[in-house]
Amino acid sequence: MPADPALYVCPGCPLADDANPGTQDLPLRSLSAGLQRGPHLRLASAFGLGDPFVYAEEGLALPPGARLEGRWFVTGTAADLTWLRGLDPAVLVTDLHVEGGSVQLDGLTVHGRVVLTQTDAALSDVEVTGSAGTALEVHGGTLALDGVHVGAGTSVGLSLSQTRARLRDVHVEGMAVAVVLDRPVLLEWRGGAARAYLGTECAGIRWVGGAELPSLIEDVEATGCLPVQGATSPLTTTGIDVEGCGPASAELTLRRVHVVGGWLGAGYPGRPASVGVRVAGQCPVTLEQSEVLGAVDAMAEPPHSNPRSAVGVLCQQAPCVLSANRSITGASGAAAADVVHGVLCDHGCRELKDNRHVAAGAGAQQYGVRLDTSSPRVVRNAITSAGAAPSCTRGVALQTEQSESLIADNFIVAPDCRLGGLGVALGEGSPLFVLNTVLGLQAAVRLDAAATLVDNLLQVDSGGVVLESTGPAPAALRHNDLFVKGAGGVLYRRQGVDLTAPAQVGTGTLSVDPQLGADPPHLSPTSGLRGAGVETGLALDLDFDGEPRPAQAPDVGADQLP
C-alpha cells in the first residue's frame, strides 16, 4: 500500500507537536509547520474533544496547489482570518466552518460543507459540493456571493438565516429544497438559478418569515422537482414558496424570474400538487415581468386518491401584486391536472394589472383567474384560453366568489372545453365589471351577484347565451354590447327567461357586431362601438394597451380607438 501523502495536523491533540512526523498517531500542532513540509494537510480530530478549531497563526499563507482535508473550524477576528483571502484555485477543502470575523474566498472548490456564523463573508468564483447536510449554511453576519455554484447531495443547497445578503450569478441545486431563506435582514439576488430535484415536498426557493428591509430576486430561474428516471413522484412541489411573514414585514419583489413548479405529483387533500409561486401568511410580494408555470409534466401512472391540482400563482391571505408578467399558466399540456388555475387568490391578492397572458392550461377543470373571498383590483389583463384542450371538461376564464373587485379593461377568452367554456362567472358579492372584452363559446358572462356591468363587449358563438343571471338582479346594466356571432343565441337569460331584444336588457344596451380586428381585443376603425360607452365615474383613463381613454363617451370594451 502506498504511503499516505497527507500530513496530519491537530491543534487540540495532547500528543500533537510540530516536531512530530505528522502521522495520524503523531500529528503536527500548527498549520504553518505542516505547510513548511508539504501542500497536503489533513485535519485530525482530538479524541474526546469534539471537532477541532484552527486558530489563526501570524504570517500564515497557503501556497499554490495546497490541499486541505478534514473538518476545518476557524474562529477569530477579521485580522486573524486574513490567511483565507485569495486562495489559489487548486485549494480543496472538505468542510469549512468559520465563526466570527470576516473572510474572503476566491476561486475555491469545497468538497463538503461551508458554515458561516456571524461572519462578514465574500465568496467569488467558488464551488461548494456538499455531500451531507446543507452545502452552504449562513447564520447572521453579511454575505456577498458572486459567481458561486452550490450543489447538495442529500439536503439543502443554500440556507441563509437572519443574514444581510447580496448574491450575483449564483446557481444552487438541492435535494428536496435548493434554497432556504429564513427571516433575512436583506436579500438582493440578481442572476442565477435554484433547482430541487428529488423529495416528497420540493421547492426551488423557500422563503420563511419576512425580511426587515425591502428585498429583491431578479433574473433568477427557480424550479421545483422535475421528473427523474426511477424517482418517486413528489406530493407537492413549488418553484418559489413564501410564507410566515408578519404585518411589519418588508416587501419582496420577484422581477423577471422564470419559475416552474415542477412535475405534477400525488398531492395532499386540499393542497395543490404543483405551484409555480405560492405566497401565504401576510407576505407582501410583488411578482412582475416574469414567466410562471405551475406543472410541467405528470407521473405516467399516478396512483392518487385525491384530486390533483396545479396553480401558476397561489396567493393565500397575502397582499400579492401581479404586474406586467409575460405569462402565468397553471399547467402545460403534458400535465393534465384534475383542477388547474392560472392565478388563485384565496383570501388574498391586492392587484392584478397589465399581465399579458394568464391561462389555466391543461386540466379537467380550468380556471384562468379565480378570486375566492378576495377583492383585488383587476385591470388590463389578458386572461386567455390556452387553446383547445382534450382533457378539459369545464372551464371558466375568470371566476369570483364573495368579491368586491373592480374588474376593468381586461381581455377575457373562455377556455375551449367539451362540456362548456365560460368567459366570466361572478359569484356572491358586488363586483364592478366595466370596459372589458369577453369572448365566450357557449356563454360569455354568468351572474350570481348584484354586480355592476357597464361598457362591456360580450360575445358568444352561434347558439350561445351572452349574459345569464341566476341570482339577485344586477345592480346596473348599462351600455354593454351583447353580440351572438352567428345564428340563434340569447342575449340575456334572467331566471330562466330568455330576452332577445337589447331594449329588454338594460339602459343603452347594444347588439352589434363589434368588428374586432385581426388581433382582439382591438376594434376595427369602423366599429359601431366607437364612442358608444357611458362615463363610469371610476377614473379609468387607460385602455387595455395603456393608451389614453376619455371619461366621456369611451369606446365599449377593452380597446379604445385613437
N, C-alpha and C positions, 0 to 999 in steps of 0.2 A: 504494500500500500504506500503511495507517495506521501511524503511529509506534508502536513497542513501548512500552507504558506502564510496563514494569518498569525499575527502576534496578538495575544490576549491582554486586555487592559481591564483592570478592576479597581477603581479608586477606593471602594469601600471594603475590599477584602483584607482580612488581618494579615495574610501572608504576602500581600502584594508589595513589590519593591521594584524600583527602576533598575536595580542590579540583577533582577531575575532574568531568566531566559525568555520570558514571555509566553510560556506554555499555559494550558488551561489550569494545571495544578499550581504553577508558579508564575502568576501574571505580573505584568508591569503595573505601576500605580498611576502614571500620568500619560496623557495623550502625547505630550511633547517627546517623551522618551521613546514611545513607540514609533512616532513618525521619523525620528532620527535613524531608526533601524530599518524601516520599510514602509511602503504605502498602504499595506493591507492590515487593518486593525479590526479586531472583533472584541466587543464589549462583553465581559463575563460578569455574571451575577454573583453577588456575595451571598453565600448560603445563609439563610435565616434572616437576611437583612432586607429582602424585597428587591425591587428594581433599583439599580444604582443611579446615582446622579453624577453627571460630569460637570465639574466646576471649571470656570474659566482659568486659563493659565496665561500669564503675561507673555506677549510675544508669540503666542501660538499661531501657526499658519498651516493651512492644508496645501500640500504640494499638488501640482497637476498629476492626474491619474490616481489620486488617493482613493481607497475603497474602505468604507466604514460599514461594519456589520454589527447587528445586535440591537437592543432596545436602548436608544440614547435619550436620557433625560437631562435636559440642560436648564440651569437656573442662573439668574444673575441680573445685573443692571444692563443698561444699554451699552456701556463701555465693556462690560465683561463678555458680551456676545459678539464682539467685532470679528472674531475668528470665523463666524458663519457667513460673513459677507463675501460675495464674489466667488463662490465655489466654482471650481472647474467643471465643465460638463461631464467629465468622466467619473465624478464622485458619485458613489451609490450608497444609500443609507437604507437599512432595513426598516427601522422605526425611529422616529424623531419626535421627542416631546420637549417643548420649550415653555417655560413658565416665567412670566415677567420680562422686563427689559424690552429690547427691540431686536429685530432680526431681519436681514435681507438675504434672500436666496435667489441666485441667478443660475440658470442652466443646470438645474439639479434634477436627477431622477431618484425617486424614493420608492423602493420596492417594499412597501409596507405602509404604515400609518404615519401621519403627521398630526400632532395635537398641539395646539397653541392656546395657552391660558393666560389671559390678561397681558398679552404681548402686543406690541406695535410691530406688525409684520408686513413685509412687502415681498411677494414672490413673482418672479418673472421667468418665462420660458421654463417652467417646472412641470414635471410629470410625476403624479402620485398614483401608484397602482397598489392599493390596499387589498390584501387577500382575506383579512378577517377583521370585522368591526368597521366603523366608519373610516373611510380613507383619509379625508381631511376634515378635522374637527377643530372648531374655533370657539372659545368661550371668552367673551368680553374683549377689551382692547380695540385696536383698529386693524383693518386688513385691506391690503391692496393686492389684487391678483391681475396679472397681465400675461396673456398667452399661456394659461395654465390648463393642463389636461388632467382630469381626475377619473379614475375608474375603480370601483369597488367590486371585489369578488363575491362577497356574501352579504353585504349590508348597504348602508347609505354611502353615496359618493362624497357629498359635501354637506356639512352641518355647521350652521352659524347660529350662535346663541348670544343675544344681547351685545351685538357687535356693530361697530360703525364700519361698513364695508363698501369698497369700490372695486368692481370687477369689470374687466375688459377682455373680450375674446376668451371666455372661459367655457370649456366643454367638460361636461360631467356625465358619467354613467353610474347607475347604482342598481342594486338588485331589485327590490320592490319599490324603493324611492330613490331618485337620483339626488335631489337637493332638499334639505330641510332648513327652513328659515324660522327660527324661534325668537319672537319678540325682538327683532333687530332695532337698534337705535336708528340706523340709517342704512339704506341699501341703494346703490346705483350700479346696475348691471347692464352693460352695453356690449352686445355681441356674444355669440356662443350658443350652447345647446345644453339641454338636460334631458336625459332619456333613461327611463326604467325599463327593465327587460324581463323580469320574472318575479311573480309573487301573487298572493291572493287579494291584496289591496294595494294597488300600484298608484304611483303618482310621479310625474316628471319633476314638478316643483310643489312642495308642500309648505305653505306659509301658515304658521301658528302664532296667533297673538298680533296685535297691532304694532306698527312702528312708532317711535317717538317723533320722528321727523318725516316729511314727505319723501317718498321713495319711488324708484323708477326701475322697471325692467324693460329694456328696449332692444329690438333686433335680436331676439333670442328665440330659438326653437325649443319647444317643450313637448315631450311625448310620454304618454303612459306606456303600459306594456303592449307590445306588438307580438304577433304570432312568432313562436319559436318552435322549431321542429321537436316534437315529442314532449312539449311543455303542457302543464295543466292550465286550463283557462283561468284567468283571474275572476274573482267575484265582482270586484269593482276596479275600475281604472280611470284615472283623471290626468289630463295634461298639466293643468295648474289648479291647485286646491288651496283656497284661502279661507281661514276660519279663526274663531276665537278672539275677535277684536273687542275692544270696549268703546264707549261713547267718546273717549278722548283720543282715539287712535288717529294717526295722521294718514293722509290719502296715499294709496298705492296706485301708480299709473302703469298699465301694461300697454306699451306702444310698439306697433309694428312687430308683434310677436306672431309666430306661426305655431299653432297648438293643435295637437291630435290627442284625443282622449285615449285611444288605444283600440284594441280589438274587443268585440262585444262578448262579455263573459256571462256567467250564470246569474249574477245579481243577487241582492238581498231583497226580502219582501219590503216593498215601499221605497226602495232606493235604486236610483238608476245604475245600470251596469257600467255604462261608459259615459263620461262627461268631458268635454273639451276644457272649459273653465268653470269651476264651481266657486261661488263666493257665499259665505254664510256668516251669521253672527255679528252684525253691525259693522262689518269691514267696509270702509269707503274705498271702492275700487273703480277706476276708470279704465275701460278697455277701448282702445282707439287704433284705427288704421291697421287692423290685424286680420288674420285669417284663422278661423277656428273650425275644427271638425270633431264631432263627438266620438263616433265609432267608425273605424276604417275597415273592419273585417269581422267575421264571426267564426265561432267554432264550427267544424264540419258537421258534427252531430251533437248539438247542445243538449245535454241531459239536465234540463231545468224544469222546475215545477212552478216558478213564479214568472209573471210577465217580465220580459227583459226590455229595458228602455234605454234609449240613448238621447243625450241632450248636448247641443252645441255649447250654450251658456246657460248655467243654472244659478239664479240669484235668490237666496233664501234669507229673508229678514235682514237684508243688507241694502244700503243705498247705492246700488250699482249705476254707473253711467256707461252706455254703449254708444260710441260716437265714431262715425265715418269709417266703420270697418268694411273691409273689402268683401269678406264672405264669412257667414256664420251658418253652419249646416249641422244638422243632428247626426246623420249617418250617411255613409257612402253607399253605393249600390250593392256592395258585397256584404254589407252588414245585415240589412233586413231585420230590424228590431221589431218587437211586438208593438211598442209605443215609442214614437220618436218626436222630439221637439227641436226646433232651431233655437229658440230662446224661451226659457220658462222662468217667469217671475213669480215666486212663491212668497207672498207677504214681503216682497222686496222690489227693487229697481226704482231709480229716480228719473231716468231719462233714457230714451232710445231715439237717436237722431242721426240722420244722414248715413245710415247703414245701407250699402248698395246691394247686398244680396243676403237675405235671410230666408232660409228654407229648411223644412223638416228633413228632406232626403228620403232614404229608403226605409219603409216600415209599414206595418199593417194599419196602424192608426197614426196619422200625421198631423202635427200642429206646427205651423211656421213660427208663430209667436203666441204664447199663452200667458195671460195676466190673471193670476189667481189671488184674489184679495190683495191686489196691487194696483196702484194708480199712478204709474209714471207718465210723463209727457212723451208721446209717441209722434214724432214729426219727421217727414221727408225720408222715409224708409222705403226700400223695395223689398216687400215680403212676397216672394215669388215661388212658383212651383219649380221643383227640380226636374220636371218632365214626367212623362208617363211612367208609373212605377207598377209593374205587375203585382207586387206584393201588397199594394195599398188597397184596403177595403173602404175606409172612410178617412176623410181629412178636412181640416179647416186651416186656412191660411192665418187668420187672426181670431183668437177667442178670448173673451173677457168674462170673469165671474167676480161679482162684488167689486166693481171698478168704477172710479170716477174720473178716468183718464181723459185728457184731451188727445184726440187721435186726428191728426191733420196732415194734409199734403203727402199722403202715402200712396204708393202704387202697390196694389194687392192683387195677387193672382191665385185663384183656387187650385189646390192640388188635383191631379188627374187620377181619381180613384174609381174602382169598379162600382161601388155602391153609393157613390156620390162625393163630389168635392165642393165644399162650401167656401166662399170667399171670406166672410166675416160672420161670427156669431157673438152677439153682445148679450151677455147674461145679466144677472141681477146687478143693479147699480144704476147710475145715471151718467154714462159717458157722453162726451161731446164728440161727435163724429162729423167732421167738416172738411170739405175740399179734398176728398180722397177720390181716387180712381180704383174701382173694384171690377175685376173681370172674373165672373163666375162661370161654372159649367151648368149644373142643374139649378143652382141658386147662388145669388150674389151676397145678400145680407139677410140674416135671421135675427130677430129681436126677441128677447125675453126680459126687456128692461125698459125703463122710462127714459130712453136715450133721445138725444137731440141730433137730427140729421139735417145738415144744411150744405148746399152747393156741392153735392157728391155726384160723380158719374158712376152709375151702377149698370153693368151689362151682363147678360147671360146668353147662352147659346139657345138655339131653337127649342121651343117647348119648355124652357126653364121658368123658374119663379124669380123675379128680380128682387123683391123685398117681401119678407114674411114676418108677421108679428104673432107670437104665440102667448105673450104675457100682457102686461099693462100697456095701455096706449102710449105711443111715443110722446115725449114732451113737446117735440116740434118736428115737422117735416116741411122743409121749405127749399124751393128752387133746386131740387135734385133732378137729374136726368135718369130716368128708368127706361132702359132700352133692351129689347129682345132682338138678338142678332139672328134673324131667320123667322120661320113661320111659327104661329101659335105662341104659347107662353103667357104668363100672368105678370102684370106689373106689380100688384100688391095683393097678398093673401093675408087677410086680417081675421084671426079667429076662425079659420076655415072658409071664409067668404072671399071669393076672388073678385078683385076690382081691376078692370082693364082700361078705364078711361083716366088720363092724367088728372083731370079736374077732381076725381074722386079721392085722390091720394093725399094731396096737401097743397099748400099755397105755392104757386109758381112752378108746379111740377111739370117737367118736360118729358117727352118720349120721342127723342130724335136721334138719328144716327150721329154719334159724336165725331165721326170721321177721324178716327185715330190714325196717326201716321204709321210709317214703317217701323218705328221704334217707340211703342207705347211706354209711358202714358202720354206721349206728346201728341198734340192735336194738329190736324191739317189747318192751314191758314183760313180755309173756307168753312171751318166748323161752325155749326149753329150754336155752340156753347160759348162762343166768344162774347164776353160781357153779359152773360145771362145769369150770373150769380147775384147774390144779395150780400150786403155788408154783414159780417159775422160779429163784429164788435170784440174780436179776440186778438187784435194786433198781430195777425198773421201776414207779414209783409214780404215773405219769400215763398216761392213755389217749390215744387219737388226738386228742381235743379239749383235752388238757391238764387233764382233770379227774381227781380222785384215784382210784387203783386200789389195792385191798388186795393185800397179798402173799399171803395165804391165800385159796384158792378164788376167784380172779378170774373174771370172765366170759370166755368163749372169744371170740377175735377182737380187733379193734382198739378196739371200743367197750365202755366199762364203764357199765352202767346205774346210776343213782343209788340 
